[in-house]
């Protein structure tokens, strides 16, 4: 049976609000870091990742990296970090969210390796990564996600 666990910090999980999220697969042991400003909220984005639609990049990355024809998850865990509800994060342009996502992914690679997970998401750092607010928010996300990963 497929199982999906997640931590809820409030009702915003199903509301359209900008966020950085982390999905953890137990088999194979891998982590996906993403960003969203979906009208469906983080919960809707999680659902898309696990669906059989074209927006299931989590499943696509696992299929590609592990050379699977199919990927049927048995246990997926997830958490998220809500970003400030400001234009730079709520805009359809994802530059600011991607800057945080890139810094978070970069930091979590070593934490994940210590727990014998690999990071399967792809994101590049961009010019906004040097901004102090982006660095500060990224560190807060890394702290939260690091605590979450220590549970496994």
Secondary structure, 3 states (H helix, E strand, C coil): CCCEEECCCCHHHHCCCCEEEEEEEECCEEEEEEEECCCCHHHHHHHHHHCCCCCCHHHHHHHHHCCCCCCCCCCEEEEEEECCCCHHHHCCCCHHHHHHHHHHHHHHHHHHHHCCCEECCCCCCCHHHHCHHHHHHHHHHHHHHHHHHCCC
